[in-house]
Amino acid sequence: MQTNFTEEQLLDSHTAESEKILRKCVHCGFCTATCPTFALLGDELDSPRGRIYLIKDMLENDKPADAKVVKHIDRCLSCLSCMTTCPSGVNYMHLVDHARIHIEKTYKRPLVDRLLRNTLALILPYPSRFRLALVGAFFARPFAGLLQRLGGPMAKMGAMLELAPAKAPVRTKTDTPGVFPAVGGRMGRVALLTGCAQPVLKPSINAATIRLLNRAGYEVVLPKGEGCCGALVHHMGKEEAALENARRNVDAWTRELDGGGLDAVLITASGCGTTIKDYGFMLRDDPQYAEKAARVSELAKDITEFLVSVDLGTPQRSADLTVAYHSACSMQHGQKITRQPKDLLKLAGFAVKDVPEGHLCCGSAGTYNILQPQIAARLRERKVANIEKTKPDLIATGNIGCMTQIGLGTDIPIIHTAELLDWVYGGPVPEDLEPVESRRAG
């Protein structure tokens, strides 16, 4: 793609990077075939190619974002399916991230939209605030359907309430900083991202991961000072907030690296993993953090990416169950991890089924299912229908957002891959698996 940026424009790091990305695009349109929003809406401007033209025009001409551009960029899930399909290596992720930063700086959203986005940014990345908000959401949840039927901004409020858990999860000691020693001889030492939303919605995931790693001989540290990875605000174009989160985490993990040492920084939410692996790029212009961030990104691994090289021992339970494996977009497209989770599940004894149209997003995408509830609901329906075609006993995945989103559309238990592995290799039965186990026992 030909570009016409001025030398002055290219002095800006974001613009210079976007110009390189735009030049790689050859207009082939392969991306439209795998784009979820184009598949649903059929509008070229709701495809990666169409959005690229909008972004190019906006950036090249130094235009403030307008309502048309914002509408179509907001509809992008950042699922990155287009990057898997693209034969030219167009880094759409960095391009659309730049577009969202530009939108945040140059476009004034309607008041209700601003309030909702700011509320999400002020609550979701902070576990204590999120827990408090869920108390209110519990009492307001019965009104979710009514609010969604009202449409407009009320539909977004309804979607947010619908996603709230029906009961408050029980807190565990694995959502606060600490060190969890290896069982037997120590094979290594790893840091585990505690996260923000996941330990509130499903603390059992990190608890299972720690047990699994400890039994395999790994000391697990939850570092002091670590917090949200920054993905939630990053995808809303709030650049400074995202970089602040990244710097805080880089500091926390660097202290551990320089202290007791780390073999890896492990992540159990694939959406977080995609962002943390990008810290080196995000902080490339920060002289105090560029090198440290690149070091952290190199050490960052999804838990399944790490476990394939770990001896988990002999399965302690029969996993004679059929599992539909849902590969989160951030896992398969963002991190290019496709084989490892399924290999681990098969080795543990599960019969693993691939989901038809597995490349398409479930509609979760961070806060997308709140900010774009109608499109997200249609994507969920399509995803659930494809999952149910495989007739599984349960669904496995590696991202809390997908678990929450898909769980609204089906009664099939949806369980994190790490929880299933922990159970098979000696841990307790996951709460959501108990009904399945009861039926098998009966």
Sequence and secondary structure as in RCSB ss.txt:
>XXXX:A:sequence
MQTNFTEEQLLDSHTAESEKILRKCVHCGFCTATCPTFALLGDELDSPRGRIYLIKDMLENDKPADAKVVKHIDR
CLSCLSCMTTCPSGVNYMHLVDHARIHIEKTYKRPLVDRLLRNTLALILPYPSRFRLALVGAFFARPFAGLLQRL
GGPMAKMGAMLELAPAKAPVRTKTDTPGVFPAVGGRMGRVALLTGCAQPVLKPSINAATIRLLNRAGYEVVLPKG
EGCCGALVHHMGKEEAALENARRNVDAWTRELDGGGLDAVLITASGCGTTIKDYGFMLRDDPQYAEKAARVSELA
KDITEFLVSVDLGTPQRSADLTVAYHSACSMQHGQKITRQPKDLLKLAGFAVKDVPEGHLCCGSAGTYNILQPQI
AARLRERKVANIEKTKPDLIATGNIGCMTQIGLGTDIPIIHTAELLDWVYGGPVPEDLEPVESRRAG
>XXXX:A:secstr
      TTGGGSHHHHHHHHHHHH     GGGGG HHHHHH  GGGSHHHHHHHHHHHHHTT    HHHHHHHHT
     HHHHH TT   HHHHHHHHHHHHHHH    HHHHHHHHHHHHHTT HHHHHHHHHHHHHHGGGHHHHHHH
 HHHHHHHHHHHHS SS     GGGSSEEE  SSS  EEEEE   SHHHHH THHHHHHHHHHHHTTEEEEE TT
    SHHHHTTT HHHHHHHHHHHHHHHHHHHHTT  SEEEESSHHHHHHHTTHHHHTTT TTTHHHHHHHHHHE
EEHHHHHTTS   S SS    EEEE   HIIIIIS   SHHHHHHHHTT EEEE TTTTS  S TTTHHHHSHHH
HHHHHHHHHHHHHHT  SEEEES HHHHHHHHTT SS EEEHHHHHHHHTT    GGGHHHHHHHH 
